[in-house]
Amino acid sequence: MPPITVFGFSFVVIISFALGGMVIGFNLIEEKESGAMRALMVTPIAKNELIFGRSIMGIVIPLFHALTATLIFDIPNIDYLKLIIVSVVSSIIGVVVGFLIGVVSSSQMSGIANMKISGWLLLMPVMLAFILPERAQWIFFWSPTYWSFVALRDILNMSSKWSGFAFQVLWICLTTAILFLLMKNKIRKGLQTYLN
């Protein structure tokens, strides 16, 4: 697989995590600005159902982009099961970032600024990991998008065995969980004021 195809495909898939988060974040901001949430609060929808409903788009969009990217980049011999697993697990990154942007941003303009900052934080490890030698890539082990890139790269190069793939998915889950734990209180506090 040519390196530019590996990078292009991985970048398109990983940028869709940010896109899914952007949809979640801007929906929350718009509902906050318009007061639509007050109308939802008088319906019998539970808070968990509402949060789950908002999260769906953050998972569906990256999955759709990943499957569509295989057609655009003309990659017929890809392991679709591994691609789906990586896309679904990695899309949780965008969900966490989307909720954070939605509760932190007071307006659409501040949401755009926050999205730019978080987008760079998500995409920078991927761009640098493509350029830097593997021995220097340990500095990106904290980033869930780095592990998503590594998993996608190995899937495209057909060097992904199930044991190594499980290790990469475990690291995606672990780094995303750490990211969520760091931001949990801010998200919870923002959702409480948002939902009340």
ABEGO torsion letter per residue (X at the ends): XBAAAAAAAAAAAAAAAAAAAAAAAAAAAAAAAAGAAAAAAABABBAAAAAAAAAAAAAAAAAAAAAAAAAAAGBAABBAAAAAAAAAAAAAAAAAAAAAAAAABABAAAAAAAAAAAAAAAAAAAAAAAABBAAAAAAAAABAAAAAAAAAAAAAAGABBAAAAAAAAAAAAAAAAAAAAAAAAAAAAAAAAAAX
